[in-house]
Amino acid sequence: SFFVTRDGEPVATAQLHLHVDDGYAPMPELGWVAASPRHRGHGLGFVACLAVLRHAKSESHREIFLRTDDFRLPAIHTYLKLGFQPWTFDPSAPDRWRTIYQKLGIPDVPAW
């Protein structure tokens, strides 16, 4: 777990979940990203996620994944800025992602 603090109090967090014996193994997961409601919108989730990604790299992980919901637009925007790309795993995914990109004001939608 990684935390961003202000005056000694946690205001944002992100975690690295190691999948050692399930269907995702050995790929770790970036998850449980959150920011205090009073501190949202300041890029602290980005900072916490970046700490997780740097730690994962230092532990020689070459890939990492995350899961989120379509309505979590600020989080998705952060993940896209960090370089994550949508995984279009089912037939509904391309249309859903086009909608997400449109809501985020991202004009260059990848061709899936």
PAPA-745343 format. One record per residue (C-alpha): residue in one letter; x, y negated, z. Coordinates in steps of 0.05 Angstrom, whole numbers, plus 5000, padded with zeros to 4 digits. Example, Ala and Ser with C-alpha at 12.3 -4.5 7.8 and 13.67 -1.06 7.14 Angstrom:
2
A524650905156;S527350215143;
This chain:
112
S500050005000;F502449304983;F499748665013;V500147934997;T499947535062;R498746825082;D500846595151;G501747325169;E494747535148;P493447995089;V489647635033;A490548134976;T492448864968;A493749404917;Q495750134926;L499750664890;H496151324894;L500551924878;H496752484846;V500853104863;D496153684852;D490053474813;G488153364740;Y491952704738;A498552974765;P503952764761;M501552074738;P500351574794;E494451104798;L494050364812;G488050274856;W484349944913;V485949254888;A482548714928;A483047994949;S479847625007;P473747244981;R476846585005;H483146724965;R480346994899;G481946654834;H489146484852;G492647064819;L494047444883;G491248094855;F496148024798;V501847954847;A499648554888;C498848984825;L505648764800;A508748994866;V505549674856;L508049714784;R515149524803;H515150034859;A512550574813;K518050414763;S523350434818;E520851134834;S521851334761;H514451364742;R514051214668;E506451184664;I500950954710;F493450914703;L487550564736;R480050624738;T475050054743;D467949874726;D465649474665;F462748914709;R469348774745;L471348254694;P476447864735;A480048524752;I479848754680;H482748094658;T488448184708;Y489748894684;L489948674611;K494948124629;L499248654663;G499449044598;F494249584611;Q490249804551;P483350104549;W482750854542;T476950984496;F475351674523;D468051734501;P463851504443;S460850914483;A467650634503;P469350224440;D462749844443;R463349734518;W470349464509;R468249004453;T463048714500;I468248634556;Y473148284509;Q467547824486;K465547654558;L472747504574;G473547064513;I478947494483;P478447424407;D483247974386;V479548624399;P483649234383;A480949694329;W478950334362;
